[in-house]
Amino acid sequence: MIKLLAVDMDGTCLNSKSQMSEATVSALKKAAECGITVVPTTGRNLTCLPHRLQEEDFYRYVITSNGAGVVDLKENKRIFDLRIPCRTASELLDECAGKGFGTAAHINEDYYVQGTLLSIIGRFYYGKDAEKSVNVKSISDYVKAENVPVEEIQLYFIHPKSRERIEDILVRYPELSSAFSSIYVEIFAKGASKGIALSELAKHLGIGREEIACIGDGENDMPMFEFSGLKFAMGNAVDSLKKKADAVLPSNNDDGVAYAINEYILKNT
């Protein structure tokens, strides 16, 4: 019997236009009404959760920044926290300066964007979801001045050799982990992952692995696949995730999440 559903956001709950359909929202609400703890499990920070989701109150816990934190919204506290230390974050950011990256970071659950251009692009692509982003001239300078740890660093590939450059740089940071996409890399503390965060939340709630289902589409969802009892990959998911899935769903443009909830999860609850 499924008691917890961990569900990714981008590429999973959100379609290719970065929108969450009413069918998806309705299915998630139905799962919650049936007693399932629905947990948005995302690479996003808390303030940049999909605005459609922020309008709802059927969920209490959120796994943010690829597992750097688990937030209890009811108690307004983090029940799991694994961030990049201030010094490490600023050293990496300084080393990447001038090497062809667009830079953003998750800091204290807010989304910081370096420079005006990336901020404009983000607001154009993500719309309302990016309204609360904070624009700064230098994220490294901000981190040093505030002496704060960082949940996640995002480096967008602007130069043709950007990916190759960051791969070479990250070799010198064994205390960090990363997840690559075609356009950017997400960097977080070693040991932070959606799977570790999910296991900590399950422990907190007294829920067993066999009572957990998850739905995802990307490389960064693999750790939660390794911890969940029931695993679903979206039709648009990477091949490595599909191979690990118990079932492959319709794509994010065809309400695959709603299909999983209605046709698999609720029928076994």
C-alpha positions in Angstrom: 0.0 0.0 0.0 1.4 3.4 -1.0 1.6 6.0 1.7 4.0 8.5 0.2 4.3 9.8 -3.4 7.4 11.7 -4.3 6.9 13.5 -7.6 9.3 15.6 -9.6 8.3 18.9 -11.1 10.0 20.0 -14.3 9.6 17.5 -17.1 7.2 15.5 -14.9 4.3 17.5 -13.4 5.1 20.4 -15.7 4.6 20.1 -19.4 7.0 21.3 -22.1 5.6 24.9 -21.7 6.5 24.7 -18.0 2.8 24.6 -17.0 0.9 22.2 -14.7 -2.3 20.9 -16.1 -5.6 20.8 -14.2 -5.6 17.0 -14.7 -2.3 16.7 -12.9 -3.3 19.0 -10.0 -6.6 17.2 -9.6 -4.9 13.8 -9.5 -2.3 15.0 -6.9 -5.2 16.4 -4.8 -7.1 13.1 -5.1 -4.1 11.1 -3.9 -3.7 13.4 -0.9 -7.4 13.1 -0.1 -6.9 9.3 -0.1 -4.4 9.7 2.7 -1.2 9.6 0.6 1.5 12.1 1.6 2.3 13.9 -1.7 5.8 15.3 -1.7 7.0 17.7 -4.5 10.5 16.6 -5.1 12.4 19.0 -7.2 15.6 20.6 -8.3 13.9 24.0 -7.7 14.2 26.0 -4.5 11.1 26.6 -2.4 10.1 30.1 -3.6 10.3 28.9 -7.2 7.9 26.0 -6.9 5.3 26.1 -9.7 2.9 28.9 -9.0 0.0 26.6 -9.7 1.2 24.3 -6.9 1.7 27.2 -4.6 -2.0 27.9 -4.8 -2.8 24.6 -3.2 -2.5 23.2 0.3 -2.7 19.5 -0.1 1.0 18.9 0.6 3.1 19.6 3.7 6.6 18.5 2.9 8.8 19.6 -0.1 12.2 18.2 -1.1 14.1 21.1 -2.6 17.3 21.8 -4.5 17.8 18.2 -5.6 17.7 17.0 -2.0 19.7 19.7 -0.3 16.8 20.2 2.0 13.4 18.9 3.2 11.0 21.6 4.3 8.0 21.1 6.6 5.7 23.9 5.5 3.4 23.5 8.4 6.1 23.9 11.0 8.1 26.3 8.8 11.4 24.4 9.4 13.9 22.3 7.6 13.9 18.6 8.8 16.9 17.8 6.6 19.7 20.1 5.6 22.8 19.4 3.5 24.2 22.6 1.9 27.5 23.7 0.3 29.6 25.6 2.8 30.1 29.3 2.1 33.8 29.0 1.4 33.5 26.1 -1.0 30.6 27.8 -2.9 32.5 31.1 -3.3 35.7 29.3 -4.4 33.9 27.4 -7.1 32.0 30.5 -8.3 35.2 32.5 -8.4 37.0 29.8 -10.4 34.1 29.7 -12.9 34.0 33.5 -13.4 34.7 34.5 -17.0 34.6 31.0 -18.3 31.3 31.2 -20.3 28.7 30.4 -17.7 25.3 31.9 -16.8 25.2 31.7 -13.0 22.4 31.1 -10.5 22.1 29.7 -7.0 19.6 28.6 -4.3 20.3 30.4 -1.1 18.1 30.3 2.0 15.3 28.9 -0.2 15.4 31.9 -2.6 16.6 31.9 -6.2 19.5 34.2 -7.0 20.5 35.1 -10.6 23.7 36.8 -11.5 23.3 39.6 -14.1 20.4 41.0 -15.9 20.4 38.8 -19.1 19.9 35.5 -17.3 17.2 37.1 -15.1 15.3 38.2 -18.2 15.6 34.8 -19.9 14.4 33.1 -16.7 11.4 35.3 -16.3 10.5 34.8 -20.0 10.7 31.0 -19.8 9.3 30.4 -16.4 6.9 33.3 -16.1 5.2 33.6 -12.7 7.4 30.8 -11.3 10.4 33.2 -11.6 8.8 36.3 -10.2 10.4 35.9 -6.8 14.0 35.5 -8.2 16.6 37.9 -6.9 19.0 39.6 -9.2 22.6 40.3 -8.0 25.7 41.5 -9.7 27.9 38.7 -8.2 26.6 35.7 -6.4 30.1 34.9 -5.1 30.3 38.4 -3.5 26.9 38.0 -2.0 27.7 34.6 -0.5 30.9 36.0 1.0 29.3 39.1 2.4 26.4 37.2 4.0 28.5 34.2 5.0 25.8 31.8 4.0 25.8 28.2 2.8 24.3 27.4 -0.6 21.7 24.7 -1.4 22.6 24.5 -5.1 24.6 26.3 -7.8 23.5 26.3 -11.4 25.8 27.0 -14.2 24.3 27.5 -17.7 26.3 26.6 -20.8 26.8 29.8 -22.8 30.2 29.0 -24.4 30.6 25.9 -26.7 33.2 24.5 -24.2 31.3 25.4 -21.1 30.4 21.8 -20.2 33.9 20.6 -20.8 35.3 23.4 -18.6 33.0 22.7 -15.6 33.7 19.0 -15.8 37.4 19.7 -15.5 36.8 22.1 -12.6 34.6 19.8 -10.6 37.3 17.1 -10.5 39.0 19.4 -8.0 35.8 19.5 -5.8 35.3 15.9 -4.5 33.0 17.3 -1.8 30.5 18.2 -4.4 28.0 16.3 -6.6 26.5 17.3 -9.9 23.7 16.5 -12.3 24.0 17.6 -16.0 21.4 18.5 -18.6 22.0 19.6 -22.1 21.9 23.3 -21.1 23.2 23.5 -17.5 24.7 21.7 -14.6 23.2 21.6 -11.0 25.9 21.4 -8.3 25.2 20.5 -4.7 26.9 19.0 -1.6 28.2 15.5 -1.7 25.6 13.3 -0.2 22.7 15.5 -1.1 20.3 13.8 -3.4 16.6 13.3 -3.9 17.1 9.7 -2.6 18.8 10.7 0.6 16.3 13.4 1.3 13.4 11.0 0.6 14.9 8.4 3.0 15.3 11.0 5.7 11.7 12.2 5.3 10.4 8.6 5.3 12.3 7.9 8.5 10.8 11.1 10.0 7.3 9.9 9.1 7.8 6.3 9.9 7.1 5.1 6.3 8.8 2.1 4.8 10.5 1.9 1.5 7.9 -0.5 0.1 5.2 2.2 0.9 6.8 4.8 -1.3 6.1 5.6 -5.0 8.0 8.1 -7.1 7.6 9.7 -10.6 10.4 11.4 -12.5 12.0 12.1 -15.8 15.7 13.1 -15.4 19.1 12.0 -14.3 18.6 13.7 -10.9 15.6 11.5 -10.2 17.7 8.3 -10.2 18.6 8.5 -6.5 14.9 8.5 -5.5 14.3 5.6 -7.8 16.9 3.7 -5.9 15.0 4.3 -2.6 11.4 3.9 -3.7 9.3 0.7 -3.8 7.3 1.7 -6.8 9.0 3.7 -9.6 7.4 5.4 -12.6 9.3 7.1 -15.5 7.6 9.6 -17.7 7.4 8.9 -21.5 9.8 11.8 -22.0 12.3 10.5 -19.4 15.9 9.7 -20.1 16.5 6.1 -21.1 18.5 5.2 -17.9 15.4 6.1 -15.8 13.1 4.1 -18.0 15.2 1.0 -17.6 14.9 1.3 -13.8 11.1 2.0 -13.8 8.3 -0.4 -12.9 6.3 1.3 -15.6 6.8 4.0 -18.3 4.0 6.5 -18.4 2.6 8.9 -21.0 4.8 12.0 -21.4 4.6 15.2 -19.5 2.5 16.7 -22.3 0.0 13.9 -22.0 -0.7 14.0 -18.2 1.5 11.0 -17.3 1.4 11.9 -13.6 -2.3 11.8 -13.6 -2.3 8.5 -15.4 0.1 6.9 -12.8 -2.0 8.1 -9.9 -5.4 7.1 -11.3 -4.4 3.8 -13.0 -1.7 2.5 -10.7 -1.4 4.1 -7.3 -5.1 4.7 -6.3 -6.2 1.3 -7.6 -3.8 -0.3 -5.1 -4.6 1.9 -2.1 
